[in-house]
Structure formats: structure tokens, C-alpha cells
Amino acid sequence: MIVSVNAISSLAAEDTPPAKDLIYITHQFPLLNFEKDNMLQGISIDLIELVWRRMGANLNRSNIEFLPWTDGYRRALKEKNTVLFATARLPERERLFKWAGPIGSDRKVLLAKKDRNLTISGPSDLKNYRIGVVRDDSAIQFVLDDGVRMDDLVVQNTSKPIIEMLQNDSIDAWAYSDSAGRWLIQDSDANASDYRAAYVLGEIEAYYAFNKETPDLIVQSFQQALDYIKSNRDRDGVSDYERILSKYSSVKP
């Protein structure tokens, strides 16, 4: 029996790809991951480089594919040994991926122009407004849970047309991340200070999401490296993870 168990364990290790052989995909979602000045940046980008180093993988951010969110999400669902980040860990997605994290938290809201004076005191008010969403984004689930029908949402593949519709009043609000949404509005040459969070939908935790066919051993090794980076502290009592968070706390579009 001992020999059989060892043989099985050895076989599992042989079938597990090293971290360098996985496909890594990210998308535009400041401050967790974003592209600026032709360089990938963000909390999840800096963090994964430390994870790779801890795992002995000779990789850097140039090995990460940068795709629109929907394209990356659908590839990660289908392609074995693919990692998508940062990805909201929702109950509805739990069995779709294997997870390592969390990377950080995020607040989902309805962003709207201040001068529109939207009045939303509860979920029942949402049906009174035209709400824009990015296809496959986690904010959609929050809106659906609040009673809005999918057919009543304005769905776009990227944030750009949604921001344009917000500016020209084609939609009343955008269901998205509070911080990332404001960043993207500012980066589109609009004034983010003209917008407010008209309603809070909820909080999520962002993770590295692995295609569900990825061997457990590689996901576990990834989680162990991440846990070490968060818990190991220098002589000043500060972890590398905390230094990354501090680095991006003052970054602007």
C-alpha cells in the first residue's frame, strides 16, 4: 500500500506542469492590474512576480498576456493550465475555477453623474434606471441579485463605450468597481470628480483564477508562495505584500 501511494504521488508530481509553463492572462482593472506607458503594472502584477520568484520560476511581467476582460475570462474557462487575474471570487464562479489568493478586496457600485441626482435607496429602485455593465464582469451578478433582469442591462465588451454612454446620458449608471471605474473615467479624459457612487452593490475579494483542469499541486504551491509573501516580515515588521499595497496607494491615472 505504501509503495502504491508513493507511486501515485510521484505520478501526480510528474503530471504537474511547472509554474513557467502556465499561461498567465490579465486585463485592465486599476489598481490591481493595468497597462500604462506600455508597461503592465498593478498590485497583482508585482505580487505574481514575487510568487514566481518564490516558486523558482524564471518569469517576469513580459510573460503575461494582456487581453480585454471578456476574452481572458472565456479563455481561462476553456484552456487548461491558464491563470486569469485579478478575478472576483463569486459563489456562482466557485466551481468554474481553482483559486489562489486573495489579492485584495474591491467595492462594486453604481457610478453615475453627480448632476443626474439619482435616488437609489434600495434594490427596488434599480429598475428605474438604465444600467451599463461590462460583459462577464462580476458586478452583473450583484445587479441580478438585486432583481434587475439581464435583458434590461446595457452590455458592452469593454468599459470605453460605457463611459461614453455615461457622458452623453445614454445610460444612467455603470455597475462596476468604485476605484477602477473612477480611474478608467479619468483615463478617458473625463473628469472623475463629476461622478459619484450612487449605490453600493457589495464587496468582493479578487483572486488568481486557474482553469479547473489545472493540477491541484500547482495551485497549492502557488497559494503557499502567496501566503509566505503576505506573512513573512522584515525587521521593520512589514511584509512584501504590504509594501506593494503602499506603493500603489498613491498611484493616479
N, C-alpha and C positions, 0 to 999 in steps of 0.2 A: 504493500500500500504506500509506503514512504517513497519507494522508487517511482511509483506511478504519479504521485503528487508532484515530485520533483521534475519528472519528465514533462508533465503538463505545464508547470510553471516555466520551465525552460523554453518550451514551445511557444508559450504566450509572449515571453520576452522577445523571442526571435521574430514573432509576427508583428511586434510593435514598432512602428517607424520612429526614428529619432526626430527630435523637435525640428531639426533643419530641413526635414523632408515634408513638413506640413505646408499647406497653402494658407497664407495669412491675408485677410481682407479687412479693410477699414473703410470709413466713409466720412463725410463732412458733418461733424457734430461737435462743435466747440463747447467746452474746452477739453472734452475727453479725447477727441481725435479730430484733426483738421489739417488742411493744406494751406499754407501761406508762404508766399515768396518761393513757390515751387519746392517747398520742404514740408514733409509730414511732421506735425507737432502734436502736442497734447499729453494729457495725463496718461492715457492708456498706451501711447506710443513710447514714452520714456519708461513706463513700467514694464512693458513687454521686453524691452532691450535688457533690463536688469534680470528679468526671468530667464531670458535666453542665456545670459552670462552665467547665471546660477546653474543652469542645466547643462552648461558646456557646449552650447550650440553657437557655431560661428556665423551669426546672423546680425543684421542691423536693419534700420528702418527702410533701407533701399530694397529689402526683400518683401515688403508689404505692398499688396495691390490696393490701389485707391479707386473705389468704384461708387457710383450712386447707390444709396441705401438699398433700394428695391433689388437691384442687380446682385449686390453682395448677399443679401438675405436669401434670395432664391438659389444662388449657387451653394451657399452653406447648407441649405436644406437637402440638396441633391448630391453634392460631391464629397466623397469620403476623405477624411483627413484634412478638412477645411475648417479654419477658425475665423469667425466673424466677430468684430468688436468695434466699439462697445455696443452690447446688445442688452436691451431691457429683459430681465428675467420675470416673465409673467406666468401665472398659473396655466394659461392657455398655451404657452410655449414650452412648458416644463419637459414634456416627453419628446419634443421635437429636436432637442439638442442635449449635449452634455455640457456641464458648466464649470468654469473656474473663476473665482472672484470672491467678493465683489471688487470692482474697480472704484466705484463711487456711487453716490446717490444723485437723483435728478427729480425735479418737480415738474409735473405736467400741468399746464394751464391753458386757458383760452386767452390768447393775445388779441387785443383789439385797440383801435384808435381811441385815445382819450376823449376826443371830441364827439365820438359816437354815443357816449354815455350809456353803454349797455348796462341793463339792470338784470342781474342774474343772482337770485337769492337761493336757488336750489335746482336740482336736476330737471324739474318740470318746466323751467324757463328756457331750457336749451332749444326746445322745438321752435321757439320764436325767431331763431337766428340761422343764417346761412354760415355753416362752419366748414372751413377748409382743412384738409388733412393730407399728409404725405403717405402714399400707398405703402402698406405693410408696417407703418410706424406704430409704436406701442400706444400712442395717445388715442388711436382709434378705439382700442378696447375699452378705455376709460369712458369715452363718449357713448359707446354702445351700451355699456353697463349702466349708464345714466338714462337710458331709454330712447336715445336717438337712433333712428333707422339708418342702416348703411346707405340706402338709396337716397337719403336726404343730405348726405355729406358731399362736399365738393372735393373729389380726389384727384391729386396730381402726383406725378412720378418724382418730382423734386420740389424743393422749397421755393425756387425762384418764381414760378408762376403764381404761387400762393401769395407771396409777398407783394407781387404786382397787383393782385386782386384786392388785397388789403388796402393798398394805396389808392386804388381807384374806386373803392367801395363796392366792388362786385361781390365780396363776401363781408360778413360782419366780424368774424373772428377766425383765428387759426389755433387749432388744438395741437400743441407741441410742447417741447421743453421750454421752460421760462428763460433760462440763461442762454441756451443755444439759439432759441428763436430771436432774442434781442440782439445777439451777436450777428446773426445772419441778416437781420433787418438793417443793422448799422453797416454791415459789409456791402449791402446792396445800394449804398449811397442814400438811403433813407435815414431819418432821424429816429433812433430807437427810443429817445425820450418822449416821442409823441405817442407811444404805445404803453399799455398797461396790462397787467394780468387781471382780466375782468372776472375770472373764476378759476379756482384751484380744483383740478381734476383728481390729483393724487400724487403719491410719491412712488418711485421705482428704484431698484438697485440695478446698476449696469455691470455686466459680466463679459468674459470671453466665452463665446458660444462655439462649441465644437460640433461638427456634424455627428449625428448619433451613432454612426458606424465607426467612429474613431475609437481605437482600443482604450479601455479604462485606464491602463497603466500610464499612458502618456498624459491623460487628463489629470490623473492623480499626481504625477510628477510635476506637472505644471502648477497645480494647486499648492503643493508643498513648497516649491520655489517662491511662489507669491506670498505664502504665509510667512516664510522666513524674511522676505524683504519688508514686510509690514511689522514684524515683531522684533527683529534684530536692531538694537540701538547703539549708537556710538557713545563716546564718553560724555557727550553733552545730553544724552538721553533722547536723541532724535533719530528716527528711522529714515531710511532712504525713501520710503513711501511718503512720509510727512514732508520731506524736502521737495518732492515732486509736487505735492499739493500746494505748498507755499510758493513754488516757482510760478505756477500758473494762476495764482490768486489775483495777480495784478496785470495779467496779460489782456490787452484790448485789441479790437479789430484793426 
